[in-house]
Amino acid sequence: MSTTKKAIYAAVGAGDMALERVRTLPKRVSALPTQLRTTATELPSKATSLPTETLKNITDATKKATTRVDKATSKARKRATKTFTDLSKRGEKLVKKVSKSAPTKRAIEQTKAARSRVKAAATSVRKAAKVDAQAVTAAAETVVEQAG
């Protein structure tokens, strides 16, 4: 599958996932005050238990943090690729489902019929315009002959 198609499917999949997540929003929002209260009560004890770090500890922590960031970046890249692939599959599945649905098939048939009628109308207008142009030319020639 082309990258462009995958991107379009991923966008459709992301929209579908966003809709799914929005439906869970009221439940998550109602749990928020409890989570905030818990965090607020734990903060003072965590702040007082922070050790005073020496230069060596800071250096060690920096090295560990660098390693962790490298690992996290690698994991994030892999996760992003997997998420993109998953969203693309989800979007493709949704597009196939919609394209095979009865309302979509009816819309396609109606569009084909309308396109055919528009083409026929355009042909009729073109022919009528040609006939009108010929009639105007003939009338102009008659006027010139009579005037002349």
C-alpha positions in Angstrom: 0.0 0.0 0.0 1.3 3.5 -0.8 2.4 5.9 1.9 -0.2 8.4 0.7 -3.0 5.8 1.0 -1.7 4.8 4.4 -1.6 8.4 5.6 -5.2 8.9 4.5 -6.3 5.7 6.2 -4.4 6.7 9.3 -6.3 10.1 9.3 -9.6 8.3 9.1 -8.5 5.9 11.8 -7.4 8.7 14.0 -10.8 10.4 13.6 -12.6 7.2 14.5 -10.3 6.8 17.5 -10.9 10.4 18.6 -14.6 9.9 18.5 -14.3 6.8 20.6 -12.2 8.6 23.2 -14.5 11.6 23.3 -17.3 9.3 24.4 -15.2 8.3 27.5 -14.4 11.9 28.4 -17.3 12.5 30.9 -16.2 9.5 33.0 -12.5 10.7 33.0 -13.5 14.3 33.9 -15.6 13.2 36.8 -12.6 11.2 38.2 -10.3 14.2 38.0 -11.1 15.9 41.4 -10.2 12.7 43.2 -6.9 12.3 41.4 -6.0 15.9 42.1 -6.8 15.6 45.9 -4.6 12.5 46.1 -1.7 14.2 44.3 -2.1 17.3 46.5 -1.9 15.3 49.7 1.2 13.3 48.6 3.2 16.3 47.4 4.4 17.6 50.8 5.8 14.3 51.9 7.5 13.7 48.6 9.1 17.2 48.7 10.6 16.7 52.2 12.0 13.3 51.3 14.1 14.6 48.4 17.7 13.9 49.1 20.4 16.6 48.7 22.5 15.5 45.8 26.2 15.8 45.5 28.1 16.6 42.3 28.7 12.8 41.8 25.1 12.0 42.2 24.2 14.7 39.7 26.7 13.4 37.2 25.4 9.8 37.6 21.8 11.0 37.3 22.7 12.9 34.1 24.3 9.8 32.6 21.3 7.7 33.6 18.9 10.3 32.2 20.7 10.4 28.9 20.5 6.6 28.6 16.8 6.7 29.6 16.1 9.5 27.0 17.8 7.4 24.3 15.7 4.4 25.2 12.6 6.4 25.5 13.2 8.0 22.1 13.7 4.7 20.5 10.6 3.3 22.2 8.6 6.4 21.2 9.7 6.0 17.5 8.7 2.4 17.5 5.4 3.2 19.2 4.7 6.0 16.7 5.3 3.7 13.8 3.1 1.0 15.3 0.4 3.6 16.1 0.5 4.9 12.5 0.2 1.4 11.2 -2.6 0.5 13.6 -4.5 3.8 12.7 -4.0 3.1 9.0 -5.4 -0.4 9.3 -8.3 0.9 11.4 -9.0 3.6 8.8 -8.8 1.2 5.9 -11.3 -1.1 7.7 -13.7 1.8 8.3 -13.4 3.0 4.6 -14.1 -0.6 3.3 -17.1 -0.9 5.7 -18.5 2.5 4.5 -17.8 1.8 0.9 -19.6 -1.5 1.0 -22.7 -0.1 2.8 -26.0 0.1 1.1 -26.3 4.0 1.5 -22.9 4.4 -0.2 -23.9 2.1 -3.1 -27.1 4.0 -3.5 -25.3 7.4 -3.5 -22.8 6.1 -6.1 -25.7 4.9 -8.4 -27.5 8.2 -8.0 -24.3 10.1 -8.8 -23.8 8.0 -12.0 -27.4 8.7 -13.0 -27.1 12.4 -12.3 -23.8 12.6 -14.2 -25.5 10.9 -17.2 -28.4 13.4 -17.1 -26.0 16.4 -16.8 -24.1 15.1 -19.8 -27.3 14.7 -21.8 -28.4 18.2 -20.8 -25.0 19.7 -21.9 -25.3 18.0 -25.2 -28.9 19.4 -25.7 -27.8 22.9 -24.7 -24.8 22.7 -27.1 -27.0 21.6 -30.0 -29.6 24.2 -29.2 -26.9 26.9 -29.1 -25.6 25.8 -32.5 -29.1 25.9 -34.0 -29.7 29.3 -32.5 -26.4 30.5 -33.9 -27.4 29.3 -37.3 -30.8 30.9 -37.0 -29.2 34.2 -36.0 -26.7 34.0 -38.9 -29.6 33.3 -41.4 -31.6 36.2 -40.0 -28.6 38.5 -40.3 -28.1 37.5 -43.9 -31.8 38.1 -44.6 -31.6 41.5 -43.0 -28.5 42.4 -45.1 -30.1 41.2 -48.3 -33.2 43.2 -47.7 -31.3 46.2 -46.7 -29.0 45.9 -49.5 
